[in-house]
Amino acid sequence: MKSTLLLSAALVLLMPAFPVDAQTEAGGVTERKANTRAARKAEQAKTKGATNQAPLYPNATRESPEQRGDKALQKDMEALFKLQEEEGAEDKVIAKADEVLANPKANAFDKSSAAYLAGAAWQSKEEGSYGNAIKYYQRAVDENGLHNNNHYRAMLQLAQMLAAEDKNAEALVEVDKFLNETKSEDESAARIKTQIMVGMGKPADAAALLEKQLAANPNDKKTMMNLAALYMQAEQDAKAGAMFDKMRAAGLLTESKDYDIAFRLLANLEGREKDALAIIDEGLKKGILEPSYEMYAFQGRSFYEAEDMTHAMEAWSKGAPLSKDGEMYLNVAKLQLDADKWAAAKESAMQAKGKGVKRQGDIWQVLARAENGLGNKAASTAALKEATKYPETKKWAEAALRQGLAQ
């Protein structure tokens, strides 16, 4: 398997925060602020009206307990539900929920409901950690008083947050328990389990899960992208390449990010470099692929290794202005020297100097040769003297000075 030099950006797709419930599709558990006022009202309706809901998990082995709290806590529970309607009332919800949980008269329904709502409140307010939300969702499940819809919803939230905290073994226990008890093929649970497998360093197992999802929805582009990347991680290169061949043939590459991910993955598959270049060319011709430094870096390197210096120079020249440093400008300058393009090499070297490179001596070496080619002997000599100050070009520059000519 080839070095994954260009793979990191593609693998971003593998780590989505899978949405559960009232959270947004784009962010899942990582978007902690998903508990907007509307979301909290929806959550209230789910919790209070669970007994009127159609069962989400009709094959579940668990029988929903009676959804009735102790009469002694009726006012407290009504107050707790009402607090959900207030904007920014997370702290009040948590405080009221703690009162209920501490009340010795609270029954399983009261405790599970209070813990569930406190978990949602903590999920909304916590930054950088889900420790408190996990604690309350776990309590909601353990008290075993929720309607199946909310009980299993809390279990999924718990699994997802444990995974986000890198507690993958615990998360796997929860999601497997969910799947075993519900006897369902819940898509959210499958996505969460896939995420857990990735976190546990088991890409082949994660790929197997995604294969099932893809079988149910054969043209789901996101699943195909993720599956191709998982095949790469599992060193199943042939499968990864075949997945992108299938996507391309089906016309599923329709966005810049599609082409970007495709060329990055194909670039890391043995024998697929030409296909990666073809993907880039196709995306550019269609006006879909947005040019990037990484794209031009790959193009230039591929052409350079194929000894096509003209196209390597062209690609690197386009990528150099997009670079954070001057290394690509320096590569361009060296190729321009070999093509006897002295003025262009000098300009590229100055661009490299302005953006910064690791080997400063190389810049002065290029400038010495470029000035010599332009007939500027004094400037060439001055550049040679500068080159003697750096270990990478010291011996070369000293020899050139003795000869009186920049080589």
C-alpha positions as CSV (number, residue, x, y, z in Angstrom):
1,M,0.0,0.0,0.0
2,K,1.3,3.4,-0.8
3,S,2.1,6.2,1.5
4,T,-1.0,8.1,2.6
5,L,0.6,11.5,1.9
6,L,-2.6,12.9,0.4
7,L,-5.2,10.9,2.3
8,S,-5.9,12.9,5.4
9,A,-8.4,15.2,3.8
10,A,-10.4,12.4,2.4
11,L,-10.6,10.6,5.7
12,V,-12.4,13.5,7.2
13,L,-15.6,11.9,5.9
14,L,-15.0,8.9,8.1
15,M,-15.4,10.8,11.3
16,P,-18.9,12.3,11.2
17,A,-20.8,12.9,14.4
18,F,-23.7,10.8,13.5
19,P,-27.1,12.5,14.1
20,V,-29.5,11.1,16.6
21,D,-32.9,12.4,17.3
22,A,-33.4,16.2,17.5
23,Q,-29.8,16.9,16.5
24,T,-28.9,18.3,13.2
25,E,-27.8,16.1,10.3
26,A,-24.6,18.2,9.8
27,G,-23.4,18.0,13.3
28,G,-24.8,15.3,15.6
29,V,-23.3,15.2,19.0
30,T,-20.5,17.6,18.1
31,E,-23.0,20.4,17.6
32,R,-23.8,20.8,21.2
33,K,-26.0,23.8,20.6
34,A,-28.6,21.8,18.7
35,N,-31.0,22.1,21.7
36,T,-32.7,25.2,20.4
37,R,-36.0,26.2,21.8
38,A,-37.8,24.3,19.1
39,A,-35.7,21.2,19.7
40,R,-36.4,21.4,23.5
41,K,-40.1,21.7,22.8
42,A,-39.9,18.7,20.6
43,E,-38.1,16.8,23.2
44,Q,-40.7,17.7,25.8
45,A,-43.4,16.4,23.5
46,K,-41.5,13.2,23.0
47,T,-41.1,12.6,26.7
48,K,-44.5,13.7,27.9
49,G,-46.4,12.1,25.1
50,A,-44.5,8.9,24.7
51,T,-47.4,6.7,25.6
52,N,-49.3,8.2,22.6
53,Q,-46.4,7.6,20.1
54,A,-46.3,4.7,17.7
55,P,-43.6,2.3,18.8
56,L,-40.3,3.0,17.0
57,Y,-39.1,-0.4,17.9
58,P,-42.0,-2.8,17.6
59,N,-39.9,-5.9,17.9
60,A,-38.1,-4.9,21.1
61,T,-37.8,-7.5,23.8
62,R,-38.2,-4.9,26.5
63,E,-41.8,-4.1,27.4
64,S,-42.4,-0.4,28.0
65,P,-43.2,0.3,31.7
66,E,-46.2,2.3,32.7
67,Q,-45.7,5.9,32.0
68,R,-47.0,7.3,35.3
69,G,-45.1,9.2,38.0
70,D,-45.7,9.3,41.7
71,K,-48.5,11.7,42.6
72,A,-46.3,13.3,45.2
73,L,-44.0,14.6,42.4
74,Q,-46.7,15.7,39.9
75,K,-46.1,19.4,40.4
76,D,-42.3,19.0,40.3
77,M,-42.5,17.0,37.0
78,E,-44.9,19.5,35.5
79,A,-42.5,22.3,36.5
80,L,-39.6,20.4,35.0
81,F,-41.3,19.9,31.6
82,K,-42.3,23.6,31.6
83,L,-38.7,24.7,32.1
84,Q,-37.9,23.2,28.7
85,E,-39.9,25.9,27.1
86,E,-37.6,28.6,28.4
87,E,-34.7,29.8,26.3
88,G,-31.3,29.2,28.0
89,A,-32.9,27.4,31.0
90,E,-30.5,24.5,31.0
91,D,-29.2,25.2,34.5
92,K,-32.8,25.4,35.8
93,V,-33.7,22.1,34.1
94,I,-30.7,20.4,35.7
95,A,-31.4,21.8,39.1
96,K,-35.0,20.7,39.0
97,A,-34.1,17.3,37.7
98,D,-31.6,16.9,40.6
99,E,-34.5,17.7,43.0
100,V,-36.6,14.9,41.5
101,L,-33.7,12.4,41.5
102,A,-33.1,13.1,45.1
103,N,-36.7,12.7,46.2
104,P,-37.2,9.3,47.9
105,K,-40.8,9.2,46.6
106,A,-39.8,9.4,42.9
107,N,-40.5,6.3,41.0
108,A,-38.7,4.8,38.0
109,F,-40.6,7.0,35.5
110,D,-39.9,10.2,37.5
111,K,-36.2,9.4,37.8
112,S,-35.7,8.3,34.2
113,S,-37.6,11.3,32.8
114,A,-35.7,13.7,35.0
115,A,-32.3,12.2,34.2
116,Y,-33.2,12.1,30.5
117,L,-34.1,15.8,30.4
118,A,-31.0,16.7,32.5
119,G,-28.8,14.8,30.0
120,A,-30.3,16.8,27.1
121,A,-29.6,20.0,29.0
122,W,-26.0,19.1,29.7
123,Q,-25.6,18.1,26.1
124,S,-26.6,21.6,25.1
125,K,-24.3,23.4,27.5
126,E,-21.2,21.3,27.8
127,E,-18.1,22.3,25.8
128,G,-15.2,19.9,25.2
129,S,-16.6,17.0,27.1
130,Y,-19.8,15.0,27.5
131,G,-19.1,13.7,31.0
132,N,-22.2,15.1,32.7
133,A,-24.5,14.4,29.8
134,I,-23.2,10.8,29.8
135,K,-23.8,10.5,33.5
136,Y,-27.5,11.5,33.2
137,Y,-28.3,9.6,30.1
138,Q,-26.8,6.5,31.8
139,R,-29.0,7.2,34.8
140,A,-32.1,7.5,32.5
141,V,-31.4,4.1,31.0
142,D,-30.5,2.4,34.3
143,E,-33.6,3.6,36.1
144,N,-35.5,1.7,33.4
145,G,-38.6,3.9,33.6
146,L,-39.0,5.4,30.1
147,H,-41.2,4.4,27.3
148,N,-39.3,2.3,24.8
149,N,-39.0,5.1,22.3
150,N,-37.2,7.4,24.8
151,H,-35.4,4.5,26.5
152,Y,-33.7,3.4,23.4
153,R,-33.2,7.0,22.2
154,A,-31.3,7.7,25.4
155,M,-29.3,4.5,24.8
156,L,-28.2,5.7,21.4
157,Q,-27.3,9.1,22.7
158,L,-25.2,7.5,25.4
159,A,-23.4,5.3,22.9
160,Q,-22.7,8.2,20.6
161,M,-21.3,10.4,23.4
162,L,-19.2,7.6,24.8
163,A,-17.7,7.2,21.4
164,A,-17.1,11.0,21.2
165,E,-15.2,10.6,24.5
166,D,-13.0,7.8,23.0
167,K,-14.7,5.3,25.3
168,N,-15.3,3.0,22.4
169,A,-15.5,-0.3,24.3
170,E,-18.3,1.1,26.5
171,A,-20.0,2.7,23.5
172,L,-19.9,-0.7,21.7
173,V,-21.7,-2.3,24.7
174,E,-24.5,0.2,24.5
175,V,-25.0,0.1,20.8
176,D,-24.9,-3.7,20.7
177,K,-27.4,-3.8,23.5
178,F,-29.6,-1.4,21.6
179,L,-29.5,-3.6,18.5
180,N,-30.0,-6.9,20.3
181,E,-32.9,-5.6,22.3
182,T,-34.7,-3.7,19.6
183,K,-34.2,-6.3,16.9
184,S,-34.1,-3.4,14.5
185,E,-31.8,-2.3,11.7
186,D,-31.8,1.3,12.8
187,E,-29.7,3.4,10.5
188,S,-28.5,5.8,13.3
189,A,-27.3,2.8,15.4
190,A,-25.5,1.3,12.4
191,R,-23.7,4.6,11.7
192,I,-22.8,5.0,15.4
193,K,-21.4,1.4,15.5
194,T,-19.4,2.2,12.3
195,Q,-17.9,5.2,14.0
196,I,-17.0,3.1,17.0
197,M,-15.3,0.5,14.9
198,V,-13.2,3.2,13.2
199,G,-12.3,4.6,16.7
200,M,-11.2,1.1,17.8
201,G,-9.0,0.8,14.8
202,K,-11.1,-1.9,13.1
203,P,-11.6,-0.5,9.6
204,A,-12.5,-3.9,8.1
205,D,-15.3,-4.4,10.6
206,A,-16.5,-0.8,10.0
207,A,-16.5,-1.5,6.2
208,A,-18.6,-4.6,6.7
209,L,-21.2,-2.5,8.5
210,L,-21.2,0.1,5.7
211,E,-21.5,-2.6,3.1
212,K,-24.9,-3.5,4.6
213,Q,-26.0,0.1,4.5
214,L,-24.9,0.4,0.9
215,A,-26.8,-2.8,0.0
216,A,-30.0,-1.1,1.2
217,N,-29.2,2.1,-0.6
218,P,-26.8,1.3,-3.5
219,N,-26.4,4.8,-4.8
220,D,-25.8,6.6,-1.5
221,K,-22.8,8.7,-2.4
222,K,-21.7,9.5,1.2
223,T,-21.7,5.9,2.2
224,M,-19.7,5.0,-0.9
225,M,-17.1,7.6,-0.1
226,N,-16.8,6.5,3.5
227,L,-16.6,2.8,2.4
228,A,-13.9,3.5,-0.1
229,A,-11.8,5.3,2.6
230,L,-12.4,2.4,5.0
231,Y,-11.2,0.0,2.4
232,M,-8.1,2.1,2.1
233,Q,-7.5,1.9,5.9
234,A,-8.1,-1.8,5.8
235,E,-5.5,-2.1,3.0
236,Q,-8.2,-3.4,0.6
237,D,-7.0,-1.2,-2.2
238,A,-8.7,-3.1,-5.0
239,K,-12.1,-2.6,-3.4
240,A,-11.4,1.1,-2.8
241,G,-10.5,1.6,-6.4
242,A,-13.6,-0.3,-7.6
243,M,-15.8,1.8,-5.4
244,F,-14.7,5.0,-7.1
245,D,-14.9,3.4,-10.5
246,K,-18.5,2.6,-9.7
247,M,-19.2,6.1,-8.5
248,R,-17.6,7.7,-11.6
249,A,-19.5,5.4,-14.0
250,A,-22.7,6.2,-12.3
251,G,-22.1,9.9,-12.6
252,L,-22.1,10.4,-8.8
253,L,-19.1,12.8,-8.8
254,T,-21.1,16.0,-9.0
255,E,-19.4,18.3,-6.5
256,S,-15.9,19.7,-6.1
257,K,-15.4,17.7,-2.8
258,D,-16.3,14.5,-4.7
259,Y,-13.5,14.9,-7.2
260,D,-11.2,16.1,-4.5
261,I,-11.7,13.1,-2.3
262,A,-11.6,10.8,-5.4
263,F,-8.2,12.0,-6.6
264,R,-6.7,11.9,-3.2
265,L,-7.8,8.3,-2.6
266,L,-6.8,7.1,-6.0
267,A,-3.5,8.8,-5.7
268,N,-2.7,6.5,-2.9
269,L,-3.6,3.3,-4.7
270,E,-0.8,1.4,-6.4
271,G,-1.2,1.7,-10.2
272,R,-4.0,4.2,-10.1
273,E,-2.0,7.4,-10.4
274,K,-3.1,7.9,-14.0
275,D,-6.7,7.5,-13.0
276,A,-6.2,10.1,-10.3
277,L,-4.8,12.5,-12.9
278,A,-7.7,11.7,-15.2
279,I,-10.2,12.5,-12.3
280,I,-8.5,15.8,-11.8
281,D,-8.6,16.6,-15.6
282,E,-12.2,15.6,-15.8
283,G,-13.2,17.7,-12.8
284,L,-11.4,20.7,-14.1
285,K,-12.8,20.4,-17.6
286,K,-16.3,20.2,-16.2
287,G,-15.7,23.3,-14.1
288,I,-16.6,21.3,-11.0
289,L,-13.3,20.7,-9.2
290,E,-12.0,23.7,-7.3
291,P,-8.2,23.9,-7.8
292,S,-6.1,23.4,-4.7
293,Y,-2.5,23.3,-3.6
294,E,-2.7,19.6,-2.9
295,M,-4.1,18.9,-6.4
296,Y,-1.3,20.8,-8.1
297,A,1.3,19.2,-5.8
298,F,0.1,15.7,-6.8
299,Q,-0.1,16.6,-10.5
300,G,3.4,18.1,-10.4
301,R,4.9,15.2,-8.6
302,S,3.2,12.7,-10.9
303,F,4.5,14.4,-14.0
304,Y,7.9,14.8,-12.5
305,E,8.2,11.1,-11.7
306,A,7.1,10.4,-15.3
307,E,9.9,12.7,-16.5
308,D,7.4,15.1,-18.0
309,M,9.1,18.2,-16.8
310,T,7.0,20.6,-18.9
311,H,3.7,19.6,-17.3
312,A,5.4,19.2,-13.9
313,M,6.5,22.9,-14.2
314,E,3.1,23.9,-15.3
315,A,1.3,22.2,-12.4
316,W,3.7,23.4,-9.8
317,S,3.5,27.0,-11.2
318,K,-0.2,27.0,-10.6
319,G,0.1,25.5,-7.1
320,A,2.9,27.6,-5.8
321,P,0.7,30.8,-5.2
322,L,-1.6,28.6,-3.1
323,S,1.1,27.3,-0.9
324,K,1.8,28.4,2.7
325,D,5.5,28.4,2.1
326,G,7.9,28.8,-0.8
327,E,8.9,25.1,-1.4
328,M,6.9,24.7,-4.5
329,Y,8.2,28.0,-5.9
330,L,11.7,26.6,-5.4
331,N,10.8,23.4,-7.3
332,V,9.5,25.5,-10.1
333,A,12.7,27.6,-10.1
334,K,14.9,24.4,-10.4
335,L,12.9,23.1,-13.3
336,Q,13.1,26.5,-15.0
337,L,16.9,26.5,-14.6
338,D,17.0,23.1,-16.3
339,A,15.0,24.6,-19.2
340,D,17.4,27.6,-19.4
341,K,14.6,29.9,-18.4
342,W,16.9,32.2,-16.4
343,A,14.6,35.2,-15.8
344,A,11.7,33.0,-14.8
345,A,13.9,31.0,-12.5
346,K,15.2,34.1,-10.8
347,E,11.6,35.4,-10.3
348,S,10.5,32.0,-8.9
349,A,13.5,31.9,-6.5
350,M,12.6,35.4,-5.2
351,Q,9.0,34.2,-4.6
352,A,10.3,31.2,-2.7
353,K,12.5,33.5,-0.6
354,G,9.6,35.7,0.2
355,K,7.4,32.8,1.4
356,G,10.2,31.0,3.1
357,V,11.9,27.6,2.6
358,K,13.7,25.1,4.9
359,R,16.9,25.1,2.8
360,Q,17.8,28.8,2.3
361,G,21.0,27.8,0.5
362,D,19.0,26.3,-2.3
363,I,17.5,29.7,-3.1
364,W,20.9,31.3,-3.4
365,Q,22.1,28.4,-5.6
366,V,19.3,29.0,-8.0
367,L,19.8,32.8,-8.0
368,A,23.6,32.3,-8.6
369,R,22.9,30.1,-11.7
370,A,20.1,32.3,-12.9
371,E,22.1,35.5,-12.7
372,N,25.0,33.7,-14.4
373,G,22.7,32.6,-17.2
374,L,21.5,36.2,-17.6
375,G,25.1,37.4,-17.8
376,N,25.0,39.2,-14.5
377,K,28.4,38.1,-13.2
378,A,28.5,40.4,-10.1
379,A,25.1,39.4,-9.0
380,S,25.9,35.7,-9.6
381,T,29.1,36.0,-7.5
382,A,27.2,37.8,-4.7
383,A,24.6,35.0,-4.7
384,L,27.4,32.4,-4.5
385,K,28.9,34.1,-1.5
386,E,25.5,33.9,0.2
387,A,25.2,30.2,-0.7
388,T,28.5,29.5,1.2
389,K,26.7,30.5,4.5
390,Y,24.5,27.4,4.4
391,P,25.6,23.8,4.9
392,E,23.5,22.4,2.1
393,T,25.2,24.6,-0.6
394,K,28.6,25.5,1.1
395,K,30.8,23.1,-0.8
396,W,29.1,23.7,-4.2
397,A,29.3,27.5,-3.8
398,E,32.9,27.5,-2.8
399,A,33.8,25.3,-5.8
400,A,31.9,27.6,-8.1
401,L,33.6,30.6,-6.7
402,R,37.0,29.0,-7.3
403,Q,36.1,28.3,-10.9
404,G,34.7,31.8,-11.3
405,L,31.5,30.5,-12.7
406,A,28.1,29.5,-11.2
407,Q,27.5,25.9,-12.3
